[in-house]
Amino acid sequence: QVQLVESGGGLVQAGGSLRLSCAAPTLMFSLYSVGWYRQAPGKQRELVGVITAGGGTNYADSVKGRFTVSRDNAQRTVNLQMNYLKPEDTAVYYCYANRASVGYWGQGTQVTIAS
């Protein structure tokens, strides 16, 4: 059974930083695109950033220049470094892994930015 386990969420002041991590110990990790989505209250889940198996990245316009997705295939982890956080970044953040239309989700971790 594939499990994605997130960690690193919490409460931080606006302008601060947080780093989220997601471990996928049972996944053929290097073959997957992996990344992060988020869902704020009353809103649809949206892409934050993704890194492909080849190392290419794609980000939502709202986080470009502030957030960085990285992966460690040996450790089977994907990280999200979030800088210059804003109150509108408050959401539940979900780790996601995808290959050939088969996708897996983590359980989510809460990120709250205080103004």
N, C-alpha and C positions, 0 to 999 in steps of 0.2 A: 504494500500500500504506500502510495506516494504521500509524503507529508512535507509541507513547507511551514517552517516555524519562524515567525518574526520576533524581533526584540528591539528595544531601544526607544520606544515611544515615551511620551511624557508631557509635562507642562514646562513651557519656556517663555520668557518674555520676548516681545517683538524685537527683531533685530538680532536675536540669538541664533544658535545653531543646535542641530540634533543630527545624530547618525543612526539610521535604521539598518538592521541586518536581517537577513533571511537565510536560513540553513535548509538545505534539501538533501539530507544524507542518503536517501534511497533512490535518488534520481540520476539518470544518465546525463548529468548536469551540463557537460560541455556541448551537448547536442541541441540544447534548448535556448531559445530566446527567453530572457528573464527580465523582470522589472517590477515596477510599482504602479499601482492604481490608488486612487483615494476616493472616498465618498463622504461628503459633508451632509449634515442633517437636511433633509428635504431636497437633496440634489441627486442627480445620477452619478454612478461611479464613472470616473474619468481617468484617462491615462496621465501618469506623472512623467515617467521616463522608462525607457526600455533599452536593453543592450542585447544585441543579437549574438548568436553563436560565433560569428566572425568578428565581433567586437564593435560593430557599428552601433551608434546610439541615436535615440530620438526622444525629444522632450516636448512636453506641453509648452506653449508659448509663455504661459504664466509663470513658469519656473526656470526658463532658460537663463543662464548666467548665475543662478542662485543654487540650483540643485545639480548633483553629479551622481550618476549611477555607475557602479563598478562591479566587476565580478572576479571571483577567485575560483577557477575551475578545480584546483587541487583540493580546496577546502569545501567546495560545493556551496559557496555562499554568494549572495548578491547584496550589495550595500547601497544605501541612499544617503549621501551627505547633503544635508539641507542647511544652507546659510542664509543670513538676512531674512529670517522668517517673518511672516506677516500674519496678522489675525485671520486673514482669509485662507491661510494654509491649514487652518484647523479642520481636521477630518480624521476618519479611520483610514489608515494606510494598509493596503493589501499587497502582499507579494504575489507574483504571478509567473508561471513558467508555461511556455507554449512550444509545441513542435508539431508540425503537420496537422494543425487544427485540433490537437489534443492539448487541453489546458488544465492547469492545476492552480488552486488558490490557497493562500495561507488564511489563517483565522482572523487576521487583522490586528492592528495595534493603534491605539488612540494617540493622536498628536494634537495638543491644545496650545495655541499661541495666545498669550495674554497681552492686551494692548496697554 
